[in-house]
């Protein structure tokens, strides 16, 4: 599942999402790929008829070379990547 919130001043806020079923089995992709995510973003762009600002964590799909190319092909998205989180242990200390 992938989702995003579309907000536009003066309009209703919308929750847009895409569900995907994947084949079960060893070696099969069990997450949404770049093309799936970009299809969702394209659909939301058509819905809101406005530029889109994406604020992404550093999920491998978000930072892949293919995703950078797909977003660069479009004039309307602006992408911000959140800083990487420092993992910490159960006691709050860092994990080596």
Secondary structure as the mmCIF struct_conf table of DSSP 4:
data_model
#
loop_
_struct_conf.conf_type_id
_struct_conf.id
_struct_conf.beg_label_comp_id
_struct_conf.beg_label_asym_id
_struct_conf.beg_label_seq_id
_struct_conf.end_label_comp_id
_struct_conf.end_label_asym_id
_struct_conf.end_label_seq_id
STRN STRN1 UNK A 2 UNK A 6
TURN_TY1_P TURN_TY1_P1 UNK A 9 UNK A 10
BEND BEND1 UNK A 11 UNK A 11
STRN STRN2 UNK A 14 UNK A 18
BEND BEND2 UNK A 25 UNK A 25
TURN_TY1_P TURN_TY1_P2 UNK A 26 UNK A 27
BEND BEND3 UNK A 31 UNK A 31
HELX_RH_AL_P HELX_RH_AL_P1 UNK A 34 UNK A 48
TURN_TY1_P TURN_TY1_P3 UNK A 49 UNK A 49
BEND BEND4 UNK A 50 UNK A 50
STRN STRN3 UNK A 52 UNK A 56
HELX_RH_AL_P HELX_RH_AL_P2 UNK A 60 UNK A 63
BEND BEND5 UNK A 64 UNK A 64
HELX_RH_AL_P HELX_RH_AL_P3 UNK A 65 UNK A 72
TURN_TY1_P TURN_TY1_P4 UNK A 73 UNK A 73
BEND BEND6 UNK A 75 UNK A 76
STRN STRN4 UNK A 77 UNK A 81
HELX_LH_PP_P HELX_LH_PP_P1 UNK A 82 UNK A 87
STRN STRN5 UNK A 88 UNK A 88
TURN_TY1_P TURN_TY1_P5 UNK A 90 UNK A 91
BEND BEND7 UNK A 92 UNK A 92
HELX_LH_PP_P HELX_LH_PP_P2 UNK A 93 UNK A 93
STRN STRN6 UNK A 94 UNK A 94
HELX_LH_PP_P HELX_LH_PP_P3 UNK A 95 UNK A 95
#
